[in-house]
Structures are given as C-alpha cells and as structure tokens.
C-alpha cells in the first residue's frame, strides 16, 4: 500500500526542500494518521516525530483539546475577511498575545506563515522610517541566519544554500557576524563588529533582524542571550528597529515562552508562527509597538497607510487553534517539564562525546544539536542518518551534518530514550 500511494504522489507532487530524483532510491513515506508523538503509515508502521514535523506540533498530533476547539469553531464561522470586519477568535488571540509577549508589544498584525510575517516586519520597518521622513534602504542580519524563502525573507538570510541562486532578485541587506558559540566572550567579540557597522552605516539601516538564541536552518547554531541585550541597546542608539524572528524559538522551545525573555528585552517587532497553532493550521503574527502603529495612523493618505494583506489573514479556525495552544500552556507547567526533559536529554548524550566523529553537542531548551565532523557535503551524511532513523521508527531529518532533536513537548522519557538511542546507532554505523 505504501509504495502504491507513494508512486501516485510522485506522479503529481513537487515536494519542498527535496531533490526529487532522490526518491528514485529513497522511499517516500505516506502517512495515514498520527497521534501524540507518532506518525503511522498505511502499513501501520510508526515513527516518532523527533522534529515536530518541521517544529510545529509542539503538543503532538491530533491533540484532543486543540481538535475540539477547531471543531467547535467550524460550525460557527470558518472564515471572513479581516478588512472592515472582525471576529472573536482574532480579538481574543490578539489580546492573549499582548498579555504573554514582552511588555510593550501592544499591536498584532496577522499573516499566514513565517515567511509572510518576516515580509510584514521588513516592510513595516522601512515604511515607518519613511513616514518619519527618513530613507533607510538597508536591512542588517546575522551571518548564517535563515528567515524564510520568499524574496524579502530570503534577502535577510545568510545561508547560501537557500539564497545564492536568487541573488539578483534580492533586496539590499548587509550582515554582521553571529557569535561563534554560546560563550559570553564570543558575544562580546561579535558586538564589537556590530558597533563598527552601525557607526559606519547606521543611518542607512531600517532594522536589524535576528533569530534569538538559535539559528534554526543555520544548522542549529546557538549563542548567548547577552548578545541580544547589547544589540538592542546599540539599535536604540542608532534609531534602528530590532526584529526578533521567534517563528521557531517562540512558545517554549528555548526554555522560556519566548527566547527574547532570556535577554530581558522587548524587540520592536516579534514574528511568531510554527508552534503558534500547535501545528494545526497556517497562521503567523507580527507583534509591534504602539509607537510604530501610530506612525501609520492618519487621515487618508495612500502613501502613509500600510497596505499588506493575505486572503486568509486572521482565519477564525487558525485563531481558535492558537488560543487552544496557548491555553494548554496555562493549564500545566509545560516550561518546567521541558527543562527537566532537556536536562535528561543532555545527560543521555554524554556517551556521544566518546565518538570520534562528533564535533560538538549544543543545547538550548528543547532544542538539541549533534554536529558531526569528518564528512564532505558530497557524502550526504544527513540523508544516511535520515534513512537509518526511518528504518528504526524515528523521524530524524538532519540539517546537513547536524543531527537535531526538537520533539513535541508531550514526549515521554521512554520515547526520548528511543530517539537518542536510534541517533547513536545511526552515527556509529556511518
């Protein structure tokens, strides 16, 4: 059954982030159903979703609490445009987000997905300065960063794998070095480089965009929160917005509800998606300040208004799933349990340090990365680990030579043992 469905898929579907020719030899896995941390194929084989299906299913699959909230909403209002109209799920979600995000983020702009949220934040920042009579045509980002794959989001990214082909299409962006590791010293060295750039070109820059603490698609590179705190101070000095891309790090993934909390700062913009709806429906938001909102508030002026929209902006079903997801945090001490589980994972990884092909083990909250060494890109070592994982009932999808765990928060300690032991055997088998 699996092979028949897979072949039908390959007749019609072009998959994301995939070299389709790989599927001549690498089996495509059709999934029939999912529950908790498990995915089940059509032959009833099961796989632990160790990456939360690209980091979104933070409370696992078919969570009854979230499912029921969406079912209730489905019979009331499935969608209505958010221009000139509104609805309670959007209002309640916006109010809740203002309550739980860093103090001062008092306005919510809805979009559909992470890349769209980044586009909104970039445009809003540039337009804000323009409304104040300033022309700031540049954006600043960190080396090795990833913010999405639409043109604007791609422009501020730093992973060449994604952006090099499209270079002629991209908007103006410059980069500053990311701290090389998680030490305070590395953060301070990188801040000195940031100072130099801002002193030289600060008046040209609209915003500095960062992935706080962890660069997701940038091979799970991690750095110390002091960098964010010092960067925010420098941005304020030069009148530059700080955009926190919390699309991956938000909603408990780094050990706090939002990564920026660990730096004790409020960014000018915060982009949220992925875990926002518990992995159920596409939704993103951009949180910003009343000061920025006020720069667009005026009598009719087509040049001053912020014209940006998506057909499914603020979809009631998506907003309902987001509200249910946030309520699950409120019902139990998820963050404290996550800290215990992350400590357990680190303890279990001690045996990995004895392996000669391990370069480094990194951890921030419920994100753990194992970086391998001694392999060339042509060996496609990640693909071998991926296949080994599937053969042994675990979905691991390495980023090149970096194997990472980003499981749903509901994972048990026994299931943690399973994914770690499978990854260990995969590495030993290389």
C-alpha positions in Angstrom: 0.0 0.0 0.0 2.8 2.5 0.9 4.6 2.1 -2.4 1.4 2.4 -4.5 0.4 5.7 -2.7 4.0 7.0 -2.9 4.1 6.4 -6.7 0.8 8.2 -7.2 2.2 11.1 -5.2 5.3 11.2 -7.4 3.2 11.4 -10.5 1.8 14.8 -9.4 3.6 16.5 -6.4 6.8 18.5 -6.3 7.9 18.4 -2.6 9.6 21.2 -0.6 13.3 21.2 0.2 13.7 18.0 -1.8 15.8 16.8 -4.7 13.0 14.8 -6.3 15.5 12.4 -8.0 16.4 11.1 -4.5 13.0 9.4 -4.4 14.2 7.0 -7.2 16.0 5.2 -4.4 14.8 6.8 -1.1 11.3 5.7 -0.3 8.6 8.3 0.2 6.6 7.6 3.3 2.8 8.1 3.0 1.3 8.9 6.4 -2.2 7.7 7.1 -2.8 9.0 10.6 -0.9 10.5 13.6 -1.4 10.6 17.4 0.8 12.1 20.1 4.4 11.9 19.0 3.8 9.1 16.5 3.2 9.1 12.7 1.6 6.0 11.2 2.0 4.9 7.6 -0.5 2.8 5.6 1.1 -0.4 6.7 0.8 0.7 10.3 4.5 1.2 10.8 5.0 4.0 13.3 7.6 6.7 13.6 8.4 9.0 16.5 8.2 12.6 15.2 11.5 13.8 16.7 11.4 17.1 14.8 7.7 18.0 15.5 7.1 18.0 11.7 9.3 21.0 11.0 9.0 22.3 14.5 5.2 23.0 14.6 3.4 20.2 16.5 4.5 21.3 20.0 1.8 19.3 21.7 1.9 16.4 19.4 -0.5 15.3 16.7 -4.3 15.2 16.9 -4.3 16.7 20.3 -7.9 16.3 21.6 -8.0 19.8 23.3 -6.9 21.7 20.2 -9.0 19.5 17.9 -12.2 20.1 19.8 -11.7 23.8 19.8 -11.4 23.8 16.0 -14.5 21.6 15.6 -16.5 24.0 17.8 -15.4 26.9 15.6 -16.0 25.1 12.4 -19.8 25.1 12.9 -19.8 28.8 13.8 -17.5 30.7 11.4 -14.9 29.2 9.1 -13.6 32.5 7.6 -14.3 36.1 7.0 -12.1 38.9 5.6 -10.3 40.9 8.3 -10.6 44.2 6.4 -13.6 46.1 7.7 -14.7 43.0 9.7 -13.5 41.2 12.7 -14.4 38.2 14.9 -13.9 37.0 18.4 -11.2 34.4 17.8 -8.9 37.1 16.3 -9.7 39.6 19.0 -9.2 37.0 21.8 -6.0 35.8 20.3 -4.6 39.3 19.8 -5.4 40.1 23.4 -3.8 36.9 24.7 -0.6 37.5 22.7 -0.3 41.0 24.0 -0.6 39.6 27.6 2.1 36.9 27.2 4.7 38.5 24.9 7.4 41.0 26.3 5.9 44.2 27.7 5.3 46.9 25.1 4.3 44.7 22.1 0.7 46.0 22.1 -0.4 45.6 18.5 -0.9 42.4 16.4 -0.8 42.2 12.6 -2.0 38.8 11.2 -0.4 36.9 8.3 -0.4 33.4 7.0 3.0 31.8 7.6 6.5 32.6 8.9 8.0 34.0 5.7 5.0 36.3 5.3 5.5 37.5 8.9 9.1 38.5 8.1 7.9 40.3 4.9 5.4 42.2 7.0 8.0 43.2 9.6 10.6 44.3 7.0 8.1 46.4 5.1 6.6 47.9 8.2 10.0 48.9 9.5 11.1 50.6 6.2 7.7 52.3 5.9 7.8 53.6 9.5 11.1 55.4 8.8 9.7 56.7 5.5 6.7 58.1 7.3 9.1 59.9 9.6 10.9 61.4 6.6 13.9 59.1 6.7 15.2 56.9 3.8 16.8 53.8 5.3 17.1 51.3 2.3 19.2 48.6 4.1 18.5 45.8 6.5 21.0 44.1 8.7 21.1 40.5 9.7 23.4 37.9 11.2 25.7 35.7 9.2 24.4 32.1 9.0 20.8 33.3 9.5 17.6 32.0 8.0 14.3 33.9 7.9 12.3 32.2 5.2 12.3 31.7 1.4 10.1 34.5 0.0 12.2 37.2 -1.7 12.3 39.6 1.2 12.8 36.9 3.8 15.5 35.3 1.7 17.3 38.6 1.3 17.9 38.9 5.0 19.0 35.3 5.4 22.6 34.2 5.4 22.6 30.5 4.4 24.0 30.4 0.9 22.3 27.1 0.2 19.0 28.8 0.0 19.8 32.3 -1.4 22.8 32.1 -3.8 20.7 31.2 -6.9 18.3 34.1 -6.4 20.9 36.8 -5.5 20.0 39.1 -8.5 16.4 39.3 -7.2 17.1 40.1 -3.6 16.7 43.4 -1.7 19.5 45.3 0.0 20.9 43.7 3.1 24.3 43.6 4.9 25.4 41.2 7.5 27.3 41.2 10.8 29.0 38.2 12.3 27.0 35.9 14.6 28.7 35.0 17.9 30.8 31.9 17.1 29.5 29.9 20.1 27.4 30.2 23.3 30.1 31.9 25.4 29.8 35.5 26.7 33.2 36.2 25.2 32.0 35.3 21.7 29.0 37.5 22.2 31.2 40.5 23.2 33.5 40.0 20.2 30.5 39.9 17.8 29.1 43.1 19.5 32.3 44.9 18.6 31.8 44.1 15.0 28.2 45.2 15.2 29.3 48.5 16.7 31.6 49.1 13.7 28.9 48.5 11.2 26.4 50.7 13.0 28.8 53.6 13.4 29.6 53.5 9.7 26.2 52.7 8.2 23.6 53.1 11.0 21.7 55.9 9.3 21.0 53.7 6.2 19.6 50.7 8.2 15.9 50.3 8.9 16.1 47.2 11.0 18.4 44.5 12.4 16.7 41.1 12.2 17.8 38.1 14.4 16.8 34.6 15.3 17.2 34.9 19.1 19.5 32.3 20.7 19.2 29.7 18.0 19.6 29.8 14.2 17.3 27.1 13.1 18.1 26.2 9.5 21.6 27.6 10.1 22.5 24.2 11.4 21.1 24.9 14.9 23.9 27.4 15.7 23.4 28.8 19.2 24.7 31.9 21.0 24.5 33.7 24.4 21.5 36.0 25.3 23.8 38.8 26.3 24.4 39.4 22.6 20.7 40.2 22.1 20.6 42.6 25.1 23.7 44.5 23.9 22.4 44.6 20.3 19.1 46.1 21.4 21.0 48.9 23.2 23.0 49.6 20.1 20.0 49.6 17.8 18.2 52.1 20.1 21.2 54.4 20.0 21.1 54.4 16.2 17.3 54.5 15.7 17.3 51.1 14.2 14.5 48.6 14.8 15.2 45.2 16.2 13.2 42.4 14.7 13.0 39.2 16.7 12.3 36.2 14.4 10.7 33.9 17.0 9.0 31.8 14.4 10.9 28.7 15.6 12.1 29.8 19.0 8.7 31.0 20.3 6.2 29.1 22.5 8.5 27.4 24.9 11.1 25.9 22.6 14.2 27.6 24.2 13.2 27.1 27.8 11.2 30.3 28.2 8.0 31.2 26.5 9.9 33.4 24.1 13.7 33.5 23.6 13.9 37.3 24.0 12.8 36.9 27.6 16.3 35.4 28.4 17.8 38.7 27.2 15.2 40.7 29.1 14.4 42.9 26.1 11.4 43.9 24.1 12.1 43.9 20.4 10.4 46.5 18.1 8.9 43.6 16.1 8.3 40.0 17.0 7.4 37.5 14.3 5.5 34.3 15.5 4.3 31.3 13.7 5.0 27.5 13.7 4.1 26.5 17.3 1.5 29.3 17.4 -1.3 27.0 16.3 0.1 23.8 17.7 0.9 22.6 14.2 -2.7 22.5 13.1 -3.2 25.4 10.7 -1.1 28.1 8.9 -1.0 31.3 10.9 1.5 34.0 11.8 1.5 37.3 13.5 3.8 40.3 13.8 3.8 41.9 17.2 4.8 45.6 17.4 4.6 48.7 19.5 2.1 51.5 19.7 4.8 53.9 18.7 5.2 52.1 15.3 1.5 51.7 14.9 1.0 55.4 15.5 3.3 56.4 12.6 0.7 54.9 10.2 -2.4 56.3 11.9 -3.7 59.3 10.0 -6.4 60.7 7.7 -6.5 59.1 4.3 -3.1 59.1 2.7 -2.3 56.3 0.3 1.5 56.8 0.8 1.3 56.6 4.6 -1.1 53.6 5.1 0.4 50.1 5.5 -1.1 48.1 2.6 -0.4 44.5 3.1 -2.9 41.7 3.1 -3.4 37.9 2.7 -6.8 36.3 1.8 -6.8 34.1 4.9 -5.5 36.8 7.3 -6.7 36.1 10.8 -8.6 33.0 9.9 -11.0 32.1 12.7 -10.1 28.3 12.6 -6.4 29.1 12.9 -7.0 31.7 15.6 -9.1 29.1 17.6 -6.3 26.6 17.4 -3.8 29.2 18.5 -5.9 30.1 21.5 -6.3 26.4 22.5 -2.5 26.0 22.2 -1.8 28.9 24.5 -4.4 27.6 27.0 -2.5 24.3 27.1 0.5 26.2 28.5 -1.8 27.9 31.0 -3.3 24.6 32.2 0.0 22.9 33.2 3.6 23.8 33.9 4.9 22.9 30.4 8.1 25.1 30.6 9.2 23.5 33.9 8.6 20.0 32.5 10.5 20.9 29.3 13.5 22.0 31.4 13.6 18.6 33.1 13.4 16.8 29.8 16.1 18.9 28.2 18.4 18.2 31.2 17.6 14.5 30.8 18.5 14.6 27.1 21.8 16.3 27.8 22.6 13.6 30.3 21.8 10.9 27.8 24.1 12.5 25.2 27.2 12.1 27.4 28.0 8.8 25.6 28.1 10.6 22.3 31.2 12.5 23.4 33.2 9.3 23.2 32.6 9.0 19.4 35.4 10.3 17.2 33.0 11.7 14.6 31.3 14.1 17.0 32.4 17.8 16.8 30.1 19.4 19.2 26.8 18.9 21.2 24.7 22.0 21.7 21.5 22.6 23.7 19.0 25.4 24.3 15.8 24.3 26.0 14.1 21.7 23.9 16.5 22.0 21.0 19.5 19.7 20.9 22.0 19.6 18.1 24.8 17.0 17.5 27.3 18.2 15.0 29.3 15.6 13.1 32.8 16.1 11.7 35.0 14.4 9.0 32.4 14.2 6.2 32.2 16.1 2.9 28.9 17.5 1.7 29.0 15.1 -1.2 28.7 12.2 1.2 25.2 13.5 2.2 25.7 12.1 5.6 22.4 13.6 6.8 20.5 11.5 4.2 22.0 8.3 5.6 21.0 9.2 9.2 17.5 10.1 8.0 17.1 6.7 6.3 18.5 4.9 9.3 16.0 6.7 11.6 13.0 5.7 9.4 14.2 2.1 9.2 14.1 2.1 13.1 10.9 4.0 13.7 12.2 7.6 14.2 11.8 10.7 12.0 15.1 12.4 12.1 15.7 15.0 9.4 19.3 16.3 9.9 20.5 19.7 8.6 23.5 18.5 6.6 26.0 17.2 9.1 23.9 18.3 12.1 21.5 15.9 13.7 19.0 17.6 16.0 16.1 16.8 18.3 13.1 19.1 18.5 10.4 16.8 19.7 6.8 17.6 20.8 6.7 18.7 24.5 4.4 15.7 25.3 7.2 13.2 24.6 7.9 10.7 27.4 11.2 9.8 28.8 11.0 6.3 27.2 10.4 7.9 23.8 13.3 10.3 24.4 15.4 7.2 25.0 14.3 5.7 21.7 15.2 8.7 19.6 18.6 9.2 21.3 19.5 5.5 21.0 18.5 5.5 17.4 20.6 8.6 16.6 23.5 7.0 18.5 23.3 3.8 16.5 23.0 5.8 13.2 26.1 7.7 14.0 28.1 4.6 15.0 27.0 2.9 11.7 28.4 5.7 9.5 
